[in-house]
Amino acid sequence: DRVVARWADRPRHLASERGGDGPSRPPASGRGAAWMGTVREGALDAAGNGNGRGDGDRGGGDDGGRGDGPGGGSVGTPPPRSLRRTILEWVAVIGGGVLIALVVEAFFVQAFWIPSPSMVPTLEVGDRVLVNKLSYKLHDVHRGDVVVFRRPPAASHGGEDEIKDLIKRVIAVEGDTIEGRDGKVYVNGERIEEPYLVDDTATDNLPLTTIPEGKVFVMGDNRTDSEDSRVFGPIDEDSIVGRAVVKVLPLSDLGWL
């Protein structure tokens, strides 16, 4: 009877440990118990999709953040950006842009506006052009180039606010001879074609001149209303700021020069 009672009570005792009927294995102890606990915790963590260890709730453990609902953890809200940091970033961006613009204008490209009609019809008063400052550091000045140069000392002077730079077209370079005959221009004894002039334009006041070394002879396309090398003589190549390469304003007349 005692043996029968012992085995009769055993299934109920094990069933209460397992939470159900059927065969079971004795509870683990020691390192085996720790391994089983790790497996259970890992299973809960995977099921809860949290970053930390699960504690029986599918929302993830305390180490991974609170779960907002079954199966997903929420990402924490980033701290707000400080006003000081935002201001410093904008100052750096604007300052960098201004610095780049100054470097480009000083060494590469500069914009100029046309204040007088001396280059009509190629350039009208108020037009804007871009001048390439690197051109003549890479190659020589060519006949036909439209150039911006510093006002020569022999040029007429106006008020203190007078424009310091002039824009004209190169007609002859060092070593050339230039002269006017019957209103036409001859370089090295040959008449040159000038398609940029208005038809029947006459070029006066142009005696035979030999261009010295390091100088160029410039004239405006509006020959009857231009103060140029016919007045102040050939200019120094070193006084040339750069070559006007493109007209940018007005947009309706955008084009290469």
C-alpha positions, 0 to 999 in steps of 0.5 A: 500500500505504501508503495502504491500510494507513493507512485500514485501521488507522483504524477499529480506532484509532477503535473503541478510543477509542469502545469500539465499532464504527461511525462516530464523531466526533473527540474534542472539545477546548477549550470544546466539551470542557468543555460535554460534560463538564458534560452528562455530569456533569449526567446522572450527577447526575440519574440518581443523585438526589443533591444534588452532582455525580455521580462515576460512582456513582448514589448522588450525589457528595461534595457531596450526601452519600453515597448509601445505595444506587442512586438515593437519597441519605440525609438527615443526622441533625439534631444532638440538642437540648441539655438546657439549651435544652429546659429554657429552652423549658419554663420559657418555656411554663410562665411564659407560662401562669402570666402569662396566668392571673394577668392573666385572674384580675386583670382578667377572670374569677376563681373563688370557692368558697362557704364558707357556706349563706347562698345556699342553695338557689342555691349550696351550701357548697363550690360553685365559681363564676366571677365576671366582673370586667368586667360592671359596667365595661360596664353598671350593677348590675341587680336579681337579680344575684348579686355578690361584694363585699368584706366591709363594715366593719360586717359581723361579723368572725371570726378572721384567716383570715376570708373577705374576700369575700361573695356575695349577691343584689342586691335593690334599687339606688340610688334604690329603696325596699325594705321587708318586709311579712308576710314578702314583699319590696316594692321601690318599693311593688311585691311582687317575685317571688323564684323562687330562694327555697325556697317559703314563705320569710319575709323578716324584719327589713326596715324601709322603706329608701331606697337611697342613690346609689352603693349597692345592697341585697343579701340571701342567698337563705337569708333565715333564715341570711344576714348581709346588708344587713339587718345591715350596710346597703346596700353601695358599688357600688365594693366589688363585685368582679364578677358571679357568672355560672356555677356550675362545680362540682360538674359535676353542677350546672353552670349559669348564675346 
